[in-house]
């Protein structure tokens, strides 16, 4: 039986996709399913012998591990601030840059450039700023509020992590929102202006509803990246002072490789992180999709 044109096209497409699917299956799906299995064991990551413990790792993490619970609450606080601040700042910058003329490309490059730098390198740069530059500026320019322990004080170290994360991530979202703003028809804005709407009303009732799909993507990306944050905290505070700024990813890494090499227990924590991100993302997408329809 001869090949139909549609079946040939499907085979060609599958041939192009197959290498990527193979790599994805080997390096992403297989380790993920392996993590689920090891989360039900007491494997230490090295010994070939281990035993099945069932849900004991999950029960211990949620009931007896106060450090892990604290890292969850700190991560949730970080996520809340990042979702709100990063998207608001990104939209504001997108609107601002879109109003520029010939300098639009320059400002877009400047704000996007931190996203091209490794967060580890960016963390060391900001560590130097917080520990050396800001105290010097405070003394030289008479700005005492800048002369504080940005890294060593738990109250301010959280905000130093936020500053670093916003600096590194706002530019990427800004580009997404700029693309969305460029798709808003000018005729709608002009019609609203003729009807007497001011700039704030035009943005609230015309522009914002039309960029809701991009806002859904922006919040989705921010949620996922914020829950998985590691490099910014590792480079800036290392989870300190003490464990005051330890996030979930850092707690998992510490459990698996630095304390007692409890790889199975760390895998259970990773599965709990996955469930948290999965459930919150589902709720966010459902809520935002409903808002898109209403808008």
Backbone as CSV, one residue per row, in Angstrom:
resi,resn,N_x,N_y,N_z,CA_x,CA_y,CA_z,C_x,C_y,C_z
1,UNK,0.854,-1.192,0.000,0.000,0.000,0.000,0.891,1.243,0.000
2,UNK,0.624,2.125,-0.896,1.451,3.300,-1.040,1.251,4.295,0.104
3,UNK,2.290,5.095,0.284,2.228,6.121,1.334,1.396,7.294,0.847
4,UNK,0.524,7.770,1.689,-0.228,8.974,1.356,0.641,10.190,1.603
5,UNK,0.214,11.294,1.046,0.990,12.525,1.193,1.031,12.982,2.660
6,UNK,-0.112,12.777,3.363,-0.181,13.177,4.761,0.725,12.327,5.632
7,UNK,0.748,11.002,5.381,1.598,10.113,6.180,3.071,10.394,5.933
8,UNK,3.444,10.691,4.688,4.838,11.045,4.397,5.243,12.314,5.136
9,UNK,4.343,13.295,5.144,4.631,14.539,5.851,4.797,14.304,7.346
10,UNK,3.970,13.417,7.902,4.063,13.108,9.329,5.384,12.418,9.658
11,UNK,5.809,11.503,8.788,7.074,10.791,9.011,8.249,11.752,8.941
12,UNK,8.214,12.670,7.982,9.300,13.650,7.863,9.372,14.538,9.105
13,UNK,8.191,14.997,9.565,8.170,15.829,10.770,8.673,15.052,11.973
14,UNK,8.275,13.790,12.106,8.718,12.960,13.217,10.222,12.735,13.172
15,UNK,10.774,12.594,11.960,12.215,12.399,11.818,12.984,13.621,12.310
16,UNK,12.443,14.815,12.045,13.106,16.036,12.515,12.993,16.190,14.030
17,UNK,11.854,15.768,14.579,11.612,15.949,16.015,12.262,14.850,16.846
18,UNK,12.487,13.683,16.254,12.972,12.513,16.988,14.246,12.769,17.796
19,UNK,15.289,13.426,17.248,16.494,13.649,18.060,16.212,14.466,19.332
20,UNK,15.395,15.516,19.197,15.065,16.321,20.365,14.249,15.516,21.372
21,UNK,13.297,14.718,20.868,12.495,13.877,21.758,13.354,12.856,22.481
22,UNK,14.328,12.303,21.774,15.224,11.313,22.376,16.032,11.938,23.510
23,UNK,16.614,13.107,23.249,17.386,13.788,24.286,16.502,14.167,25.464
24,UNK,15.282,14.623,25.165,14.351,15.006,26.234,13.985,13.795,27.083
25,UNK,13.745,12.650,26.423,13.374,11.444,27.153,14.521,10.943,28.028
26,UNK,15.745,10.990,27.486,16.896,10.440,28.210,17.335,11.350,29.353
27,UNK,17.376,12.656,29.100,17.957,13.568,30.080,16.931,14.311,30.932
28,UNK,15.639,14.192,30.624,14.611,14.873,31.428,13.583,13.902,31.980
29,UNK,12.925,13.150,31.090,11.869,12.260,31.553,12.411,11.110,32.399
30,UNK,13.481,10.473,31.939,14.040,9.337,32.688,14.516,9.756,34.086
31,UNK,15.293,10.864,34.226,15.660,11.292,35.585,14.456,11.678,36.442
32,UNK,13.414,12.238,35.804,12.230,12.621,36.567,11.538,11.395,37.154
33,UNK,11.327,10.368,36.341,10.708,9.141,36.846,11.641,8.430,37.833
34,UNK,12.950,8.531,37.583,13.898,7.968,38.541,13.816,8.663,39.887
35,UNK,13.611,10.003,39.860,13.461,10.752,41.101,12.241,10.327,41.891
36,UNK,11.144,10.030,41.174,9.935,9.543,41.856,10.228,8.222,42.558
37,UNK,10.951,7.338,41.880,11.275,6.039,42.479,12.180,6.207,43.695
38,UNK,13.253,6.979,43.537,14.208,7.122,44.639,13.613,7.874,45.829
39,UNK,12.581,8.690,45.588,11.945,9.393,46.699,11.234,8.440,47.645
40,UNK,11.005,7.202,47.197,10.351,6.188,48.032,11.348,5.222,48.642
41,UNK,12.643,5.580,48.567,13.697,4.719,49.113,14.584,5.524,50.057
42,UNK,15.544,4.836,50.683,16.512,5.509,51.562,17.894,5.574,50.921
43,UNK,17.941,5.623,49.573,19.227,5.632,48.863,20.029,6.862,49.237
44,UNK,21.351,6.670,49.383,22.232,7.786,49.739,22.955,8.372,48.542
45,UNK,22.633,7.917,47.332,23.250,8.465,46.128,24.505,7.754,45.692
46,UNK,25.068,6.894,46.539,26.321,6.205,46.218,26.209,4.695,46.366
47,UNK,25.667,4.245,47.473,25.580,2.820,47.757,24.590,2.147,46.810
48,UNK,25.000,1.094,46.104,24.056,0.421,45.205,22.909,-0.276,45.942
49,UNK,23.083,-0.519,47.224,22.036,-1.169,48.014,21.202,-0.117,48.737
50,UNK,19.917,-0.248,48.655,19.005,0.651,49.365,17.714,-0.098,49.619
51,UNK,16.880,0.455,50.477,15.630,-0.231,50.800,14.438,0.681,50.568
52,UNK,13.312,0.073,50.348,12.050,0.771,50.107,11.506,1.294,51.431
53,UNK,11.158,2.579,51.480,10.603,3.158,52.701,9.206,3.728,52.479
54,UNK,8.694,3.638,51.264,7.347,4.123,50.984,7.232,5.628,51.126
55,UNK,6.234,6.075,51.847,5.964,7.504,52.015,6.643,8.091,53.247
56,UNK,7.554,7.344,53.858,8.211,7.836,55.088,8.969,9.138,54.844
57,UNK,9.635,9.235,53.685,10.379,10.462,53.381,9.448,11.669,53.297
58,UNK,8.300,11.493,52.667,7.338,12.590,52.538,6.764,12.990,53.898
59,UNK,6.462,11.994,54.711,5.909,12.277,56.040,6.931,13.007,56.894
60,UNK,8.189,12.568,56.836,9.236,13.227,57.613,9.441,14.675,57.160
61,UNK,9.422,14.896,55.848,9.656,16.245,55.330,8.554,17.208,55.758
62,UNK,7.323,16.725,55.817,6.181,17.598,56.107,5.868,17.715,57.593
63,UNK,6.434,16.820,58.416,6.096,16.838,59.843,7.282,17.075,60.763
64,UNK,8.445,16.527,60.430,9.590,16.576,61.347,10.713,17.504,60.911
65,UNK,10.698,17.959,59.672,11.807,18.764,59.146,11.429,20.248,59.183
66,UNK,11.703,20.895,60.302,11.340,22.307,60.452,12.133,23.204,59.510
67,UNK,13.369,22.815,59.183,14.185,23.611,58.263,13.556,23.616,56.875
68,UNK,13.062,22.476,56.436,12.408,22.393,55.133,11.113,23.201,55.113
69,UNK,10.344,23.117,56.176,9.105,23.891,56.263,9.411,25.387,56.209
70,UNK,10.464,25.819,56.923,10.856,27.235,56.891,11.268,27.651,55.482
71,UNK,11.972,26.757,54.776,12.392,27.088,53.402,11.184,27.208,52.476
72,UNK,10.136,26.418,52.728,8.915,26.534,51.931,8.269,27.892,52.144
73,UNK,8.136,28.313,53.398,7.516,29.604,53.693,8.342,30.750,53.137
74,UNK,9.675,30.651,53.231,10.524,31.710,52.677,10.390,31.765,51.157
75,UNK,10.334,30.596,50.520,10.184,30.554,49.068,8.848,31.132,48.636
76,UNK,7.777,30.804,49.364,6.458,31.349,49.039,6.449,32.872,49.164
77,UNK,7.102,33.375,50.195,7.206,34.831,50.352,7.975,35.452,49.194
78,UNK,9.068,34.824,48.808,9.866,35.294,47.674,9.042,35.270,46.387
79,UNK,8.305,34.177,46.161,7.489,34.045,44.952,6.432,35.142,44.893
80,UNK,5.779,35.407,46.014,4.744,36.434,46.055,5.300,37.795,45.650
81,UNK,6.423,38.171,46.226,7.035,39.462,45.899,7.476,39.493,44.436
82,UNK,8.064,38.400,43.952,8.579,38.379,42.590,7.457,38.446,41.558
83,UNK,6.383,37.695,41.775,5.276,37.693,40.811,4.688,39.092,40.677
84,UNK,4.508,39.777,41.794,3.917,41.110,41.762,4.897,42.133,41.198
85,UNK,6.082,42.207,41.796,7.035,43.259,41.424,7.588,43.071,40.022
86,UNK,7.971,41.849,39.668,8.618,41.640,38.374,7.673,41.964,37.221
87,UNK,6.422,41.562,37.334,5.485,41.828,36.246,5.088,43.298,36.181
88,UNK,4.900,43.935,37.340,4.560,45.361,37.335,5.699,46.184,36.748
89,UNK,6.929,45.908,37.192,8.086,46.658,36.693,8.291,46.384,35.204
90,UNK,8.123,45.117,34.784,8.317,44.778,33.372,7.305,45.492,32.490
91,UNK,6.041,45.543,32.921,5.018,46.247,32.131,5.313,47.742,32.091
92,UNK,5.710,48.296,33.239,6.026,49.726,33.286,7.193,50.059,32.357
93,UNK,8.232,49.239,32.376,9.378,49.472,31.494,8.990,49.297,30.030
94,UNK,8.138,48.302,29.746,7.703,48.086,28.366,6.948,49.304,27.838
95,UNK,6.042,49.842,28.662,5.295,51.037,28.261,6.232,52.215,28.079
96,UNK,7.188,52.353,28.999,8.133,53.472,28.928,9.011,53.382,27.683
97,UNK,9.559,52.202,27.424,10.455,52.037,26.281,9.690,52.202,24.969
98,UNK,8.438,51.752,24.927,7.637,51.873,23.711,7.370,53.336,23.340
99,UNK,7.423,54.227,24.333,7.198,55.648,24.055,8.443,56.332,23.516
100,UNK,9.581,55.654,23.591,10.816,56.248,23.069,10.806,56.201,21.554
101,UNK,11.553,57.066,20.931,11.647,57.097,19.477,12.785,56.238,18.975
102,UNK,13.806,56.894,18.465,14.950,56.166,17.936,15.746,55.458,19.019
103,UNK,15.614,55.899,20.267,16.382,55.289,21.361,15.727,54.023,21.903
104,UNK,14.627,53.583,21.297,13.920,52.400,21.797,14.833,51.170,21.814
105,UNK,15.561,50.963,20.734,16.435,49.788,20.651,17.531,49.839,21.705
106,UNK,18.055,51.023,21.982,19.108,51.172,22.988,18.595,50.801,24.371
107,UNK,17.442,51.350,24.758,16.886,51.052,26.080,16.491,49.584,26.195
108,UNK,15.973,49.022,25.125,15.600,47.607,25.146,16.836,46.741,25.375
109,UNK,17.935,47.092,24.744,19.179,46.344,24.926,19.702,46.491,26.345
110,UNK,19.674,47.705,26.875,20.188,47.959,28.224,19.415,47.154,29.267
111,UNK,18.089,47.174,29.176,17.281,46.477,30.175,17.321,44.958,29.994
112,UNK,17.541,44.497,28.763,17.572,43.051,28.525,18.946,42.451,28.816
113,UNK,19.983,43.264,28.807,21.343,42.761,28.937,21.589,41.926,30.195
114,UNK,21.063,42.296,31.390,21.303,41.445,32.574,20.818,40.016,32.400
115,UNK,19.807,39.798,31.559,19.312,38.445,31.339,20.325,37.578,30.602
116,UNK,21.282,38.211,29.925,22.302,37.479,29.183,23.492,37.108,30.060
117,UNK,23.513,37.604,31.290,24.612,37.330,32.215,24.203,36.203,33.152
118,UNK,25.113,35.289,33.427,24.831,34.224,34.380,24.444,34.825,35.729
119,UNK,23.419,34.251,36.365,22.966,34.780,37.647,24.031,34.610,38.725
120,UNK,24.884,33.606,38.579,25.985,33.435,39.529,26.937,34.623,39.432
121,UNK,27.306,34.984,38.200,28.188,36.139,37.996,27.496,37.419,38.457
122,UNK,26.215,37.560,38.098,25.461,38.720,38.556,25.385,38.792,40.070
123,UNK,25.256,37.632,40.722,25.223,37.603,42.180,26.516,38.096,42.794
124,UNK,27.649,37.695,42.220,28.938,38.172,42.730,29.114,39.668,42.478
125,UNK,28.596,40.144,41.348,28.646,41.584,41.067,27.855,42.369,42.111
126,UNK,26.634,41.904,42.393,25.801,42.595,43.375,26.322,42.397,44.793
127,UNK,26.999,41.291,45.049,27.628,41.111,46.359,28.673,42.194,46.602
128,UNK,29.445,42.502,45.555,30.427,43.584,45.656,29.729,44.935,45.850
129,UNK,28.621,45.134,45.139,27.885,46.399,45.277,27.337,46.558,46.687
130,UNK,26.732,45.501,47.220,26.117,45.588,48.540,27.142,45.739,49.655
131,UNK,28.295,45.103,49.515,29.278,45.105,50.599,30.328,46.210,50.469
132,UNK,30.572,46.712,49.259,31.628,47.704,49.065,31.117,49.045,48.529
133,UNK,30.321,48.969,47.462,29.918,50.194,46.780,28.921,50.993,47.609
134,UNK,27.861,50.362,48.076,26.825,51.095,48.814,27.341,51.724,50.112
135,UNK,28.158,51.027,50.918,28.731,51.706,52.097,29.587,52.912,51.730
136,UNK,30.349,52.804,50.634,31.171,53.928,50.187,30.301,55.104,49.749
137,UNK,29.240,54.809,48.982,28.315,55.857,48.541,27.638,56.507,49.746
138,UNK,27.289,55.684,50.738,26.616,56.217,51.925,27.495,57.213,52.655
139,UNK,28.775,56.915,52.777,29.697,57.809,53.483,30.034,59.024,52.634
140,UNK,30.288,58.810,51.343,30.722,59.890,50.460,29.607,60.894,50.185
141,UNK,28.415,60.413,49.941,27.315,61.278,49.554,26.357,61.592,50.703
142,UNK,26.673,61.097,51.886,25.820,61.384,53.037,24.453,60.732,52.956
143,UNK,24.428,59.461,52.590,23.177,58.708,52.506,23.243,57.532,53.485
144,UNK,23.014,57.782,54.750,23.216,56.734,55.772,22.313,55.527,55.614
145,UNK,21.150,55.656,54.964,20.251,54.509,54.838,20.827,53.421,53.941
146,UNK,21.848,53.772,53.135,22.495,52.769,52.292,23.549,51.965,53.042
147,UNK,24.010,52.503,54.173,25.072,51.844,54.934,24.448,50.891,55.942
148,UNK,24.159,49.695,55.490,23.569,48.679,56.353,24.083,47.307,55.933
149,UNK,23.815,46.318,56.733,24.274,44.966,56.425,23.287,44.313,55.458
150,UNK,23.517,44.514,54.161,22.596,44.014,53.150,22.618,42.494,53.062
151,UNK,23.712,41.870,53.432,23.831,40.423,53.320,23.714,39.737,54.680
152,UNK,24.230,40.356,55.721,24.289,39.702,57.028,23.046,39.835,57.878
153,UNK,22.147,40.757,57.550,20.923,40.955,58.321,19.767,40.256,57.611
154,UNK,19.069,39.323,58.286,17.957,38.607,57.627,16.883,39.539,57.084
155,UNK,16.656,40.683,57.718,15.608,41.595,57.280,15.951,42.249,55.943
156,UNK,17.224,42.541,55.741,17.632,43.204,54.497,18.160,42.234,53.445
157,UNK,18.629,41.063,53.868,19.153,40.098,52.896,18.054,39.616,51.957
158,UNK,16.819,39.533,52.450,15.704,39.151,51.586,15.520,40.172,50.469
159,UNK,15.611,41.445,50.795,15.423,42.483,49.787,16.618,42.547,48.836
160,UNK,17.801,42.210,49.322,18.953,42.167,48.424,18.779,41.049,47.390
161,UNK,18.208,39.920,47.808,17.923,38.831,46.861,16.876,39.267,45.844
162,UNK,15.852,39.980,46.314,14.824,40.490,45.402,15.427,41.435,44.370
163,UNK,16.284,42.338,44.815,16.902,43.300,43.902,17.697,42.575,42.821
164,UNK,18.502,41.600,43.229,19.289,40.828,42.266,18.384,40.085,41.287
165,UNK,17.346,39.446,41.794,16.450,38.662,40.935,15.684,39.553,39.961
166,UNK,15.231,40.701,40.442,14.517,41.631,39.563,15.449,42.183,38.498
167,UNK,16.653,42.521,38.897,17.649,43.025,37.940,17.905,42.001,36.831
168,UNK,17.933,40.725,37.193,18.259,39.704,36.204,17.083,39.231,35.378
169,UNK,15.843,39.423,35.864,14.709,38.831,35.180,13.721,39.777,34.548
170,UNK,13.743,41.054,34.940,12.748,41.993,34.431,12.886,42.209,32.930
171,UNK,14.100,42.263,32.431,14.323,42.560,31.014,13.679,41.547,30.084
172,UNK,13.715,40.266,30.462,13.118,39.225,29.620,11.610,39.418,29.506
173,UNK,10.943,39.650,30.642,9.502,39.881,30.612,9.163,41.180,29.891
174,UNK,10.026,42.174,30.024,9.791,43.446,29.356,9.686,43.253,27.845
175,UNK,10.550,42.422,27.277,10.515,42.166,25.838,9.200,41.489,25.445
176,UNK,8.727,40.559,26.279,7.445,39.896,25.999,6.310,40.905,25.993
177,UNK,6.303,41.792,26.987,5.226,42.781,27.075,5.347,43.837,25.978
178,UNK,6.559,44.149,25.555,6.728,45.080,24.443,6.128,44.506,23.171
179,UNK,6.351,43.210,22.934,5.759,42.567,21.760,4.237,42.602,21.834
180,UNK,3.697,42.411,23.053,2.241,42.460,23.207,1.711,43.863,22.977
181,UNK,2.410,44.873,23.474,1.971,46.259,23.294,1.975,46.667,21.829
182,UNK,2.930,46.156,21.079,2.994,46.489,19.658,1.829,45.892,18.880
183,UNK,1.178,44.869,19.469,0.036,44.253,18.793,-1.294,44.901,19.124
184,UNK,-1.276,45.904,20.006,-2.516,46.609,20.348,-2.842,47.607,19.229
185,UNK,-4.005,47.516,18.596,-4.337,48.434,17.486,-4.362,49.893,17.952
186,UNK,-3.705,50.756,17.201,-3.691,52.178,17.544,-5.074,52.803,17.377
187,UNK,-5.871,52.226,16.491,-7.198,52.791,16.259,-8.061,52.727,17.515
188,UNK,-7.895,51.661,18.317,-8.672,51.548,19.553,-8.263,52.620,20.554
189,UNK,-6.956,52.870,20.648,-6.478,53.916,21.558,-6.973,55.288,21.111
190,UNK,-6.912,55.523,19.807,-7.362,56.819,19.279,-8.852,57.013,19.504
191,UNK,-9.630,55.943,19.347,-11.070,56.039,19.578,-11.376,56.346,21.037
192,UNK,-10.629,55.696,21.938,-10.830,55.957,23.361,-10.420,57.381,23.714
193,UNK,-9.369,57.871,23.068,-8.915,59.233,23.328,-9.954,60.251,22.851
194,UNK,-10.562,59.974,21.704,-11.606,60.862,21.175,-12.812,60.893,22.119
195,UNK,-13.090,59.745,22.761,-14.211,59.662,23.693,-13.917,60.330,25.034
196,UNK,-12.676,60.851,25.193,-12.343,61.592,26.401,-11.571,60.819,27.444
197,UNK,-11.108,59.613,27.127,-10.344,58.823,28.087,-8.928,59.368,28.207
198,UNK,-8.401,59.400,29.435,-7.015,59.824,29.641,-6.080,58.624,29.485
199,UNK,-4.788,58.858,29.659,-3.785,57.809,29.422,-3.984,56.624,30.361
200,UNK,-4.309,56.907,31.634,-4.503,55.824,32.598,-5.722,54.992,32.237
201,UNK,-6.788,55.632,31.843,-8.009,54.911,31.474,-7.815,54.092,30.201
202,UNK,-7.073,54.651,29.252,-6.794,53.909,28.021,-6.007,52.645,28.325
203,UNK,-5.004,52.772,29.192,-4.203,51.585,29.535,-5.043,50.555,30.285
204,UNK,-5.869,51.029,31.220,-6.656,50.118,32.061,-7.746,49.412,31.276
205,UNK,-8.425,50.108,30.389,-9.616,49.550,29.756,-9.390,49.110,28.306
206,UNK,-8.288,49.519,27.702,-8.024,49.144,26.309,-6.777,48.276,26.195
207,UNK,-5.642,48.815,26.663,-4.370,48.117,26.481,-4.277,46.854,27.322
208,UNK,-4.552,46.962,28.623,-4.375,45.827,29.534,-5.212,44.610,29.148
209,UNK,-6.497,44.758,28.817,-7.255,43.566,28.403,-6.692,42.884,27.162
210,UNK,-6.102,43.666,26.259,-5.586,43.090,25.024,-4.239,42.390,25.209
211,UNK,-3.522,42.698,26.293,-2.242,42.027,26.536,-2.368,40.955,27.616
212,UNK,-3.602,40.586,27.980,-3.797,39.568,29.012,-3.145,38.234,28.671
213,UNK,-3.178,37.760,27.413,-2.466,36.509,27.106,-0.980,36.577,27.447
214,UNK,-0.350,37.709,27.153,1.064,37.869,27.500,1.254,37.959,29.006
215,UNK,0.289,38.572,29.707,0.361,38.636,31.163,0.258,37.240,31.767
216,UNK,-0.569,36.383,31.168,-0.655,34.992,31.621,0.694,34.297,31.490
217,UNK,1.355,34.507,30.355,2.673,33.901,30.135,3.693,34.474,31.112
218,UNK,3.652,35.794,31.321,4.604,36.431,32.224,4.479,35.919,33.645
219,UNK,3.257,35.811,34.140,3.059,35.303,35.500,3.449,33.833,35.593
220,UNK,3.141,33.067,34.549,3.527,31.653,34.522,5.052,31.499,34.610
221,UNK,5.769,32.257,33.809,7.234,32.182,33.833,7.792,32.633,35.179
222,UNK,7.229,33.700,35.732,7.710,34.198,37.012,7.473,33.192,38.122
223,UNK,6.308,32.577,38.139,6.002,31.561,39.146,6.997,30.407,39.084
224,UNK,7.197,29.866,37.912,8.091,28.716,37.765,9.527,29.062,38.131
225,UNK,10.024,30.171,37.625,11.403,30.554,37.898,11.613,30.916,39.368
226,UNK,10.602,31.529,39.989,10.744,31.939,41.383,10.752,30.736,42.318
227,UNK,9.925,29.745,42.047,9.918,28.547,42.890,11.225,27.772,42.762
228,UNK,11.845,27.838,41.597,13.093,27.090,41.374,14.333,27.935,41.618
229,UNK,14.188,29.100,42.226,15.323,29.988,42.411,16.435,29.286,43.198
230,UNK,17.644,29.441,42.728,18.806,28.850,43.406,20.029,29.729,43.262
231,UNK,20.378,30.079,42.001,21.636,30.780,41.752,21.722,32.110,42.488
232,UNK,20.638,32.883,42.477,20.670,34.202,43.106,20.947,34.093,44.600
233,UNK,20.283,33.164,45.253,20.471,32.987,46.701,21.847,32.397,46.982
234,UNK,22.251,31.423,46.178,23.542,30.773,46.386,24.693,31.756,46.247
235,UNK,24.642,32.606,45.232,25.732,33.545,44.979,25.746,34.703,45.959
236,UNK,24.569,35.128,46.413,24.488,36.342,47.222,24.606,36.056,48.712
237,UNK,23.798,35.155,49.218,23.791,34.916,50.669,24.168,33.492,51.049
238,UNK,24.128,32.562,50.093,24.406,31.169,50.426,23.362,30.572,51.351
239,UNK,22.188,31.187,51.406,21.142,30.708,52.305,21.179,31.348,53.672
240,UNK,22.208,32.155,53.946,22.382,32.767,55.258,21.762,34.156,55.342
241,UNK,21.964,34.813,56.475,22.727,34.327,57.643,22.049,33.147,58.320
242,UNK,22.852,32.166,58.697,22.288,30.914,59.186,21.580,30.229,58.045
243,UNK,20.283,30.040,58.200,19.455,29.507,57.112,18.262,30.422,56.884
244,UNK,18.441,31.689,57.179,17.328,32.645,57.114,16.816,32.852,55.698
245,UNK,17.674,32.700,54.691,17.257,32.920,53.305,17.372,31.647,52.476
246,UNK,17.268,30.511,53.121,17.374,29.245,52.391,16.066,28.941,51.658
247,UNK,16.155,28.756,50.360,14.990,28.419,49.545,14.895,26.899,49.403
248,UNK,13.789,26.427,48.811,13.561,24.983,48.727,14.664,24.289,47.933
249,UNK,15.033,24.853,46.793,16.056,24.221,45.948,17.375,24.093,46.686
250,UNK,17.730,25.085,47.472,18.979,25.030,48.230,18.893,24.002,49.351
251,UNK,17.733,23.896,49.980,17.545,22.894,51.018,17.658,21.484,50.444
252,UNK,17.114,21.282,49.246,17.215,19.976,48.593,18.665,19.654,48.262
253,UNK,19.382,20.628,47.711,20.795,20.417,47.379,21.605,20.096,48.636
254,UNK,21.344,20.823,49.715,22.057,20.594,50.968,21.785,19.194,51.508
255,UNK,20.533,18.761,51.432,20.161,17.437,51.938,20.807,16.334,51.132
256,UNK,20.910,16.525,49.829,21.410,15.463,48.954,22.928,15.375,48.928
257,UNK,23.609,16.511,49.020,25.048,16.504,48.753,25.925,17.042,49.877
258,UNK,25.354,17.730,50.874,26.209,18.381,51.861,26.054,17.833,53.277
259,UNK,24.884,17.369,53.655,24.671,16.923,55.029,24.964,15.426,55.161
260,UNK,23.963,14.602,54.990,24.134,13.164,55.174,23.965,12.384,53.872
261,UNK,24.003,13.068,52.757,23.842,12.438,51.437,22.580,11.584,51.386
262,UNK,21.490,12.155,51.876,20.197,11.444,51.839,19.517,11.755,50.506
263,UNK,19.970,11.072,49.483,19.479,11.359,48.139,18.000,11.016,48.006
264,UNK,17.575,9.893,48.575,16.171,9.523,48.507,15.281,10.530,49.206
265,UNK,15.716,11.012,50.370,14.952,12.008,51.115,14.903,13.325,50.349
266,UNK,16.035,13.709,49.743,16.074,14.929,48.933,15.169,14.799,47.712
267,UNK,15.090,13.598,47.128,14.195,13.384,45.986,12.736,13.554,46.396
268,UNK,12.395,13.140,47.601,11.029,13.338,48.090,10.722,14.829,48.218
269,UNK,11.677,15.598,48.706,11.488,17.052,48.794,11.326,17.658,47.401
270,UNK,12.096,17.144,46.437,11.975,17.646,45.068,10.594,17.336,44.495
271,UNK,10.062,16.170,44.816,8.708,15.824,44.353,7.667,16.738,44.999
272,UNK,7.862,17.077,46.270,6.945,18.005,46.935,7.012,19.386,46.284
273,UNK,8.216,19.822,45.923,8.356,21.096,45.212,7.628,21.044,43.873
274,UNK,7.769,19.932,43.160,7.068,19.773,41.884,5.561,19.868,42.074
275,UNK,5.022,19.204,43.098,3.584,19.232,43.347,3.105,20.638,43.686
276,UNK,3.896,21.358,44.487,3.527,22.732,44.844,3.465,23.603,43.591
277,UNK,4.507,23.532,42.764,4.558,24.340,41.542,3.432,23.936,40.591
278,UNK,3.188,22.641,40.465,2.166,22.136,39.553,0.774,22.631,39.956
279,UNK,0.442,22.525,41.231,-0.885,22.925,41.699,-1.084,24.433,41.576
280,UNK,-0.082,25.209,42.002,-0.215,26.661,41.935,-0.269,27.132,40.486
281,UNK,0.496,26.497,39.604,0.469,26.861,38.183,-0.889,26.557,37.559
282,UNK,-1.485,25.417,37.913,-2.813,25.087,37.406,-3.843,26.129,37.828
283,UNK,-3.776,26.513,39.098,-4.713,27.525,39.606,-4.498,28.847,38.884
284,UNK,-3.240,29.230,38.710,-2.934,30.501,38.036,-3.417,30.507,36.598
285,UNK,-3.158,29.426,35.865,-3.575,29.368,34.464,-5.096,29.372,34.340
286,UNK,-5.764,28.654,35.244,-7.235,28.637,35.209,-7.789,30.033,35.474
287,UNK,-7.247,30.701,36.474,-7.720,32.037,36.833,-7.463,33.031,35.710
288,UNK,-6.230,33.010,35.150,-5.878,33.958,34.110,-6.654,33.702,32.822
289,UNK,-6.899,32.452,32.497,-7.669,32.154,31.286,-9.100,32.674,31.403
290,UNK,-9.659,32.529,32.609,-11.006,33.085,32.820,-11.010,34.596,32.682
291,UNK,-9.957,35.248,33.188,-9.861,36.694,33.066,-9.699,37.119,31.612
292,UNK,-8.970,36.303,30.831,-8.798,36.613,29.412,-10.144,36.619,28.697
293,UNK,-10.991,35.643,29.035,-12.301,35.544,28.409,-13.160,36.744,28.795
294,UNK,-13.107,37.117,30.099,-13.880,38.263,30.567,-13.413,39.554,29.920
295,UNK,-12.064,39.677,29.748,-11.512,40.881,29.154,-11.902,40.975,27.680
